[in-house]
Amino acid sequence: MGIQKDRVKFNVGGKIFETTATTLAIAGRNSFFGAMFDEDWNLQTDNSEERFIDRNPDCFAILLDLLRTGELYIPQNIPEKLLYREAQFYGLLDHVRAAKWGQFDGNRLRFSLSIAGQAPGDGTAIRAGPDGSCCVAHGSMVHVYDWMLEEHPPINLDYQRVNDVGWMDPKTIIVSACERLGRGGGGMALFKASTGELKHRFQVSHEDQVKSYTGGALSFSSDYKIFSSCKGRSNEYGIGVWDQITGKQIDFYYEPLGWSLGDADRLQWLHGANCLLVATLFPRKDNCYISLLDFREKSMVWAWSDIVTPATNERRTTDERRVRDAIAMDETSSICVVNEYEDLGFIDLRSTAGSLRWCSRSRLMKGKMPEEPCYPKLAWHEGQLFSSMNDSISVFCGPDWVLTSTLRRSYGGSICDFTIGGDRLFALHSEENVFDIWETPPPPIA
């Protein structure tokens, strides 16, 4: 960049600051300071001119030091939320986040904060946003928190039960819900995260007619597609596909005989395989069904069930190991499942027989058994496997999936769901919608 070494003077709330164009350029083109540069990153101001900004000078000093050193130091007399508000004004939130949190590592996570939910009853799902925000779904409500963990107006679906929720981007949330018989509604809709305002309803068409339907599990692909399991009154059972930009339905994979796609509990887009994982799990169905769908060829390219082997049509013996959750690990070409006994199982996607190998490593770390244990959940993040077990989350690493660390808090009861996003892990407990935030601390300052 052709950056000039010009000095710049600011008067912030009556306090004078002096810095250089090089320091300000670190803020980036989309920041408050980026507007001071031309297309060649030359400063567009007279270095003798004093620029007045009617903002908090103490926070400005912290943010200026962040640009100078890359390190974030917040004095005890400065509330963090005040600093975040000022960082938002200057367009420096990304810089603050990068300095506040280290690179996400399940073995270095530290407990940061607990937040008690505002709604009666138990939460059903928690989803992390791409910027460290999150939302909690329960009943017909979705409570939304920004990355500063301040609560926004909730999304209210007017007595329609929420089935799943997801972040399309930091500003928009997609909610799938049950259809209310005889009253319409349900399906899937897009909401503004900051206000809860309805922006768009996603429709399903069958035989050129718009149909009401129940939306289920959600997933998103890297090429701006939205996937949702669907159940309708006619033949609209299967997986619907919509364009994120236009909101229009672009495809529908109808449920084949013997496979339960419309009831799917988990959808996951596999970037490497360019396929969609669809898993229907116990107790929604007596048996587990896992498949990979290729929408380019409109085919099921891989399938597994805990009752029948598709390749040989041989009946499996379940040994009471009903699968509660499943997740694909694209990098290792395998799928991990967990059963009600918290055993982990691994299925090799490269094997047409789809044999399942069980291991009991998750039993090595026994947490306190809650009065009402929750179904175990799985997550996969950058080569690390996470599995919730009662009131704790275990982290597994390496080719043999060795248990390397355990996250546990004594408050809130068993964990009913957890999620990873924006360099944070959120764990939702079964009691009163309490959720914990875990973060990776930054490297120590030398």
N, C-alpha and C positions, 0 to 999 in steps of 0.2 A: 504493500500500500504506500502511496506517496503522501505520507503524513508529515505535515510540518510540525516543528517543535515549538509552536506558538504557546505562549502562556495565556491562560484564560482566568478572568477574575469574576467571582460570583458574590453577590450579597444575598444571603439566605436568611430571611427573618431578622435582618439587622446585623448579621455576623459575616465577616469577609472571609472568603476562601479563595485560594489561588492554586491552579493546577496547570497541566499541559494538555495540548490536543491529543497527544499520544495516550495519555491516561483516559481521556473521555472517549476515545475511539474504541477502547476495550468494551464499553457498554454495548456496542453493536448498533446496527442500522435502525433497528426498531425501537430503540430507547429514546427517552427525552433528549439526550445529548446527540443522538444520531442525526437529528434534524439540523444540527449546527454545521454539518459537513456537506460538501458538494459530492457529485458522483465519483470524483477521484480522491475522496477522503481528505480534501483540503478544507481547513477551517474557514467558514464564511463569516468571520467577525473580526473587528479591529481589536487587537490584543490590549488596547488601552480602555476598551469599553467594559464597564461594569454591568453585569447582567443581574437583575433583581429577581429572586424567586421567593414568593410568599409561602414558604413551607418551614418545617421544623429544622432548625440548624443542627441540633444534636444528632438527629438521624442522618442528615446530609453528611456530617463528618464521618459517621460509621460507613456509609455507602461509598463515599469517596476513598476511604481507606481500603475498602474491599476492592475497588477498581485498581488501586495502586499496588496492593500486595497479593490479591487473590485469597486473602484470609478474612474470616468474619469474626469480629470480637464485639459482643454486645454487653455493655456495662450493665450492672445490676439495676441501676436506676432507670433504664430504658425498657419499657414493656415490649416484648417481642412482637405483639400484634400491631403496636404503633409503628415499629420499624418495617413490618411487612406492608402496612398501608402506604408508607412513604416509598418503599421499594416498588410497589405497584404503580404509584404515580410516575416514577422515573423510568418505568419499564425494566427494572432490574431484578424482578422476582426470580428469574432463572439463575442469575448470578448468586443470589442469596441461597437458593435451594442447593446449588452445586457446592457452595462453601459450607453449608450447614450439615449436609449429609455426605458421608463417604459413599463409595461405590457399593451397591447392594450386595451383601454377603450373608447368607443365612447363619453362618457360624460366628458372625460378629455382631448380630443384631442385639440391640439393647432396648429395654422397655422405655418408652418415652412418656406416654399419657394414657389415661382411661377416660372415656366419655360415656355418661349415662344417657340412654335414649329418652326421647320425650313421649313416646307412645306407650299405652298399656299393652301388656302381653309380650310374647316373645317375638324377636326378629326372625325372619326366615332366610335372608340372604344379605350379604355385604359385598360391594364391588368397589375396587379401587379405581380412581380416575388416572389418566396418564400423567397428571401433574402432581400427584400426591393427595388429591381430594378423594372423597368416598361418598357412597350413598348406601342407606340401609333400608331394606324393604320388609314390610310386615303388614299382613292383612291387605287393605286397599290403599296403604300409604307408602310413600318413598320419602325418607328424610335425606336431605342433601347437605353435605359439608364441603366447603372449599378447602384448599390446601392449608389455609391457616386454621382449619377446623372450626370455623364459624358456621353456624347453621343458616341455610337459606330457607325461604318459604317452601314447605313440603309439596310434593306432588300428590294430589288426591284423586283417586280413580272412582270416587263415588260408589263405594261398596262393591267394586269389582276386585276380586282377589288377584294380587300380583303374583305371577309365576316366576318371572325372571326380570332382570334389569341389567343394563350395560351402558358404558360410556362410548358414544361414537367419536367424540372429541372432548376437550376440556370444557366446552360450553353447552353440550347437548347430551341428553340421556334418553335412551330407548327403554320402554317398559312394555313387557308382554303380560297379558292378563286373561282371565277367564271370561268367556261370553256369559252374559246373564240371559237365561232362557226366557224368550218372549219379550225381552227388553232391549235387544241389540247390545252394542258396545263390545267390550272385550277386544281380542286381537292384539294389535301392536301399535304404539304411538310414540312420537318424538316430542320431548319436552325441553324447554330452556332451563338449564341447570340453576341459574341465578334467581329465577322468578317462579319456576314451576309452571310456566305458561305452555299450553298445548300448541305445538307448531305444525304437526302433520300426523295424519292417521294413515297407516299402511293397509292397503286393501288386498284381498285375495279374490281372484276371478276364476270361475269354473264354468266352462261352456259359455263364455262371453257374458256371464252374469256375476256381479259383485256379491260375495257371500260373507256372512258373519262367521267368525271362527274364534277359537281359543288359541292364543299364542302361548308357546312354551319356552323351551330353552333357546338362548340367543348366542350368536357368534358373529364375528366380523372377519373379512378377509383383507389382505393387503391391497387388493385391486378394487376396493370400495364397494364391496357387496355385504349385504346383511342377510343372515340365515336365521330362520326360526322354525321350530317344530310347530305343526299346525293340526288342529282337529276341527272339522266342520260338520255340518248336519248332512251334507250330501257325500261326495267322494273326496272332499278336500282333507285327506289324511296324508301327512307326509312332511316334507321339508320345503318351505317357501323361500324364495330368493328375491331380494329387492336391491335396487340401485341406491346407494347412499346419497348420491347427488340429486337425482330426480325424485326419489321416493317411490318409483313405479316398480311393480312386480315384473321381474324379467325371467323367472323360471319357477318350476315346481317339480319336485321329485315325489311322485306318488308312492304310497306305501306298498311294497310288494307283499305277496302272500307269505304269511308266516313271520314277517318282521315288523316290529312295532316302532315306526319312526315318528308318528304323530305324538306319541307319549314320551318322547326322548327327554331324559333328565339332563343330559350334557351334550352340547355341540362344541366342537373345537376345530378351527381351521388349521391345517397342517401346511405351512408355507413350502417346505421342501418337497412334499409329495403332491402338492396342489390338489388336495382332497379334503373332504369334510368328515371328521369323526362324529359318529352319532351313537350315543350310548343310552339304552333304556335299562334301568337298574331296579333291583329289589329295594323297597317293597311295592313300587308301582306295578311291576310285573313279577310273577312268581320266578321268572328266570331272567338272566341278563342277556341282552342282545347288543353287540358292538359291531359296527360296520364302518367302512370307508366308502364315501360316495364321490365319484368323479363326474362333475357336472358337464365336462366337455364331451364325454362319451355317453352321458346319461346312464351310467351303470354303477352297480355295487362291485367295486374291485377287490374288496376283502371283507370277510364276515366271520364272526365268532359268536358262539352262544355257549353258556355253561350247561346246556342240555344236549345239543346235537353238534357234532363236528361236520361242518358243511362239506369238506373235501371227501370224507369217507362215509358220511351219513350214519356214523356210529354214535350211539347214545352215551353221553358223559355221566359220570357219577359226581354229584355236587358235593358230597361229603359235608353237607350243611354249611358250605362256604358261600353263602349268598353275597354277591358283589354289591357293595354300597356306593362305590364311586370308581371312576375310570378316567385316566388322562393319558394322552399320547405324548411321547418324548421323541420329537421329530429327529433330533440329532442322533439318537441311538436306534432309530427304526423299531421302536417297541412301545407297548402300551402297559402302563402300570394300573393295577386294580387293587382295591382294598375291600376286605370282607367285614362282616359284623364282629369277628373276633380280632380285628385290627391286624390280620396277617396281610402282608403285601404279596401280590402276584404279578408276574411279568410274562407278557406275550410277545413273541418275536414276530413282527410284521412281515419279515422275509420268509416266514414259514407258512406254506399254504394250509398245513394242518392246524396251525394256530394253537400249539400246545401251551399250556399254562404252567409256569413254575412258581410254586408258592415258597415263601420264606417267612419266618416269624421274628425277624429282627425288631419289628416295631414293638414287640412285647418286652424288650429289654429295659425300656424306660417306663416304669409303671407310675403314673400319676395318681393323685387322690381320686378314688372312684366316686363320682357325684351321685346324688340320689336319682337323677334322671339323665343317664348318659345319652349323648347325641351320636348320630351316625358319623363315622369318620369321613373326612374330606381329604382331597389330594390337590397339590399344586406343583407346577414345574417351572423353574426359573433359572435360566443360564447354567444348566448342568447340575442343578441341585434339586432334589426331590423333597417335598414337604408333605407331611401327613399329620392331620389332627387326630388326637386320641384323648377322649374325655376332656380334661382341663389343660392339655398341653399340645404343643406342635413339635414334632420331631423332624430333624433335617438329616437327609441321607446323601452321601457323596461317593464318587468313585465308581469304577466298573462293577464292583460287587455290592454297591449300595450300602456302605458301612454307615451306621448311625454315628453322627459326628457332634450333634448338639441338640438341646431340647429347650424350647421356650415355654415358660410356665408362669402364670400369675394365679395367686390364691383367691382373688376376688372375681366374682361373676359366674362361677359355676362352669359347667362343661361348655366346650366350644361347638357351636352349631354350624359355623361357616367361617372361612377366612379367605383372604384375597391379597394379591401382591400387585403393586403398581406405583409408579412415581417414586421409586426407591423407598417404599414403605411396605410393611406388612400390617394388615388390619385383621384382628381376630374378634369375631362377634360371639359373645357368650349368651347362654340360654336364659339368664336371669335379667329381666328388665332392660333388654337391649343394650347392655353394657358392652362396649367394644374397646379393645386396646390397640395402641399404635406402637409398632416396633420400628426402630430406625438403626442404620449403621452409622456409628460415629465417624467423623472425619479423621484422617491420620493425624497423629500428634504433631504439633508445631515444633520443629527442630530448634 
